[in-house]
Every structure is written in structure tokens, then in C-alpha cells.
């Protein structure tokens, strides 16, 4: 298995960037494609580690990163918060995630 750690990489996250909006429901704001509908690990094109993890809505969960997603339908980019367990799964399965 390839060794990977949680780190900032790829297309940079910039707060308030109108060309890369936040998607609250994991959908592309341009065409409506849904990131959460299937496993699209390789549509993650960047990650920004949160300096202070935020606790999620479910007990025991915490947001640890912001993932930059590139829509495979219209190629626009958007970002979503990612929980720790999902982030670990993406790190293990994405061929885009840089190796240590």
C-alpha cells in the first residue's frame, strides 16, 4: 500500500474565490453533478488542511480538510468540507493524492 498523509496539495483553496464556490450539498453549482452520488476519488484536485478541525453535525465527527473538486461534466471547480473518515478513504483511493 502507498503511504499517504493528510497535507495541503494541488489546486489551492482561496476563501471567497468566486471562481471556486463552496458547495453545501456536494453538487456542482454550474451543472448540478453530484459528487456524493458515486465514489469519485480522482475528481479531488486539491486539499487544504484545516488549522483547527471543526466538529461536524454528527457526534464524534470532525471536519479536517477542504477538498477541491473538479466536476467531470463541466470542469468547473468547487470546494467542500470533508470529515476525517471520508478524507482518509479518499487518501487511500485517489490516484491524484501525492505519495509521501
Steps between C-alpha positions, in 0.01 A plus 500: 500500500621851416573724800299821501442763767256784543664807351421805290561437129372566149278787390506753785193594702430874527218619724246708311629406153195544270654258247501222759183518712411295806248224437286427805343187347799352312354603164665699222351849507533529120334181373364317807727194478501328839838407651332293771300280261794269422863462602693761304834497682691622197280809461679638809762737356612672819486493877540765768549371853299692760723659766236433764274203425132585546254258650234378260127471551522131596643417839865399484560632148728783408581694186872475432543628146361692207499296180514670161285309252510529120166410343548230234196632310575873460855523649409780741649481848336523841597418855348299781584433863611143558468293814796304634376151407408604143832681461689186599300297246578750223869501595510120465312483168582811297775468242532880512600506869878554523708223652718569802 
